[in-house]
Amino acid sequence: MTRIPSKAEILDWISAHPTQTSKRDIAKAFGIKGADRIDLKRLLKELEAEGHLQKRNKTYRDPEQLPPVTVLLVKAPDENGDLYAQPLEWHGEGVEPIVLVVTTPAGPALGQGDRILARLSKVDGSDHHYEARIIRRIGVNPKRVIGIFRKGAEGGRIVPIEKSSSNEWIVLEDAMQGARDGELVEAEQAGPKGRMGLPRARVINRLGDPSAPKAVSLIAIHQHGIPDDFPNAVVAEADAAKPMGLSGREDLRDMPLITIDPADARDHDDACYAEADTDPQNPGGHIIWVAIADVAAYVKTGGELDREARKRGNSSYFPDRVVPMLPDRLSGDLCSLHEGVPRPCLAVRMQIDAEGNKISHRFVRGLMRSAASLHYAEVQDAMDGQVTERTERFLEPVIKPLYAAYSALKKARARREPLDLDLPERKIVLNDNGQVTSVAFRDRLDAHKLIEEFMILANVAAAETLIKKRSPLLFRVHEEPAPEKLESLRETAMAAGFPLAKGQVLQTKHLNALLNGAAGTDDAELINISTLRSMQQAYYTPENFGHFGLALRNYAHFTSPIRRYADLIVHRSLISAHGWGDDGLQPAEIDRLEETATHISETERRSMIAERDTTDRYLAAYLSERVGSEFTGRISGIARFGAFVKMDETGADGLVPVRTIGREFFHFDAEAGTLMGADTGFTISIGQRVTVRLTQAAPVTGGLELELLSIEEEALPRGGYGGGGGKGGGRRRSPAGHTAKRKSSRSKHKAAKVKRKVDRKRR
């Protein structure tokens, strides 16, 4: 039996080896193995209970001593000019140790109130206990606030725009940076509370007019409570991270894996490579490698980085900025698969046949070196014959094999028939001042689809592996449409002259048949939007309910752990399932998977709403100079208070208030999605082509108000429908040229509407 050390021996070891204080380190030092670890654990718990040790992040240390790396608060220089600092991680009961800051000419200039991350060395026989050598000044990461500056007699104050914040901030005259009354400013905490107990701040960025485009994303970030600055402890933990080596990993550095991202990508978390399969049993087949940044190696369960990443749930993307899930030291450096730099990864090798069916796959924990960081357009150009000096050397050995594998995957996709919506994505282009210069629709290249198919295949492989190994994970679930939403879609489709049969188990192929039937017609956009609105929202859950939209039984997110916490959970589960190290999924995480799934599903929706609000505000600012102009569009939604119109040119949504349409009362039919005139039966419904005039654009709210000028290219007659909010007016000719009579019941009106639309289609 192994001799168990005494408590004194354990304390002596921890004191002499402050960087090796985990239970594993202590057991190794004393040769403790197997069941004897139980006795060691008991001793450590007793030392902790007695106050001799403090457990922090699975390590033990003497609470009467400072850790070797810690955060310090710099004090004012003494009479000799020496700088001392207060340790912010002192938990002992004795006298707080004195720490001398050792400065160098090349180091940062420090002043009272600065926070630094420092490496400590203990000294004896001196008037101080420790000497601190600066790793990084972290005083540049104080709390920040966005608000309206109000000038006062001696400086001013900042009124935060964040709804949950009721405290104003005091700004002294020398910290105003020239801010003017009513300006939107970004400020940071400048010291302790001042008069009236309010915190002091210094203005660091004048954002100008609160309605100006430059302020838009910051307003959305704060309104929706998205954390946009990292606590000091999180930054310190990220700064302490070091590059990973090859130990315990498969060497993939000679494989020409490449990253393909948008031209303005700020991080690269996935890389790929493909080659023809040489297995004679798989003629025409392919081998596909997908390598993903090994974020789990840096973000350990229960650490400061992990807690903050879980809190954020995901990164949030805006036209002018990114609010990342992880600090830049990781997201933009150590975890980003930069060209020519060794990076740790989790990779999956997938074998597919000539028809795109996955035959086998296996995961490895490796070390890779990206051969190139390319963007979508240049990869597509190379395949289309526009080769540059940069892409020429990758065309034959890398790019063409990727497209060959993609051609096979397209066949499998066609058989699977995932939902194939045609909804162009808007791209807002800003200048250096944050003003919108143009609104365009993003090109959908084969290069985009290639990466999408590779990532979907890797996500399926991850889910299948963890299911087979009975390892807990978070699935990405997308359930089929609710019956009432499906019925609404069926009515819209029938009204446009397209069938969607009842009495069958709904599959994506049925919806694709509807979308294909509408393709190329005036109703294509209407059918695509209506189909999208019938869908349930995807979410995360430990239970596997399948992914309806992708027509997949097993699906999990594996490919973006830099920006999604769900992917980090899947990575940890793969690490545990394969026995790759002690940084896998921990029991405490497994116990709260349901809670984590609910939380990150909510943060994902929060980001989506903030991103959408930001886009709406940018579009309102862009269109504010075109008030009075006419636009074409389509009715995209109906509400009791009016009709929403999606404008063709920008994709922006505006409201036609019902009070501005004619001089009669309009009945709102939520089930049919219509507004119908009480006196004439004049009906406004989803999908109608319209011409509108922009009457108001409010950048602060993102609201656009429109005036309805014509429907289906027929001008609205004056008289009863010529504007004004009064009631009255008699019968009139409808835009389609038919006499519109008031129907005695909702069912008759709906039946007539369907018949008119079908007749119009047949003509």
Buried (B, 14 or more C-beta within 10 A) or exposed (E): EBEBBEBEBBBEBBBEEBEBBBBBBBBEBBEBEEEBBEBBEEBBEEBBEEEBBBBBEBBBBBBBBBBBBBBBBBBEBEEEEEBBBBBEBBEBEEEEBBBBBBBEEEEBEBEEBBBBBBBBEEEEEEEBBBBBBBBBBBBEBBEBBBBBBBBEEEBBBBBBBBEEBEEBBBBBEEBBBEBEEEBBBBBBBBBEEBEEEBBBBBBBBBBBBBBBBBBBBBBBBBBBEBBBBBBBBBBBBBBEBEEBEEEEBEEBBEBBBBBBBEEEBBBBBBBBBBBBBEEEEBEEBBBBBBBBBBBBBBBBBEBBBBBBBBBBBBBBBBBBBBBBBBBBBBBBBBBBBBBEEBBBBBBBBBBBBBEBBBEEBEBBBBBBBBBBBBBBBBBBBBBEEEBEEEBEEBBEEBBBBBBBBBBBBBBBBEEEBBBBBBEEEBEBEBEEEBBBEEBEEEEEBBBBBBBEBBBBBBBBBBBBBBBEEEBBBBBBBBBBBEEEBBBBBBBBBBBBBBEBEEEEEBBBBBBBBBBBBBEEBBBBBBBBBBBEBBBBEBBBBBEBBBBBBBBBEBBBBBBBBBBBBBBBBBBBBBBBBBEBEEBBBBEEBBEEBEEBBEBBBEBBBBBBEBBEBBBBBBBBBBBBEEEEEEBBBBBBBBEEEBBBBBBEEBBBBBBBBBEBBBBBEBBBBEEBBBBBBEBBBBBBBBBBBBBBBBBBBBBBEBBBBBBBBBBBEBEBEEEBBEEEEEEEBEBBEBBBEEEBEBBEEBEEBBEBBBEBBBEEEEE
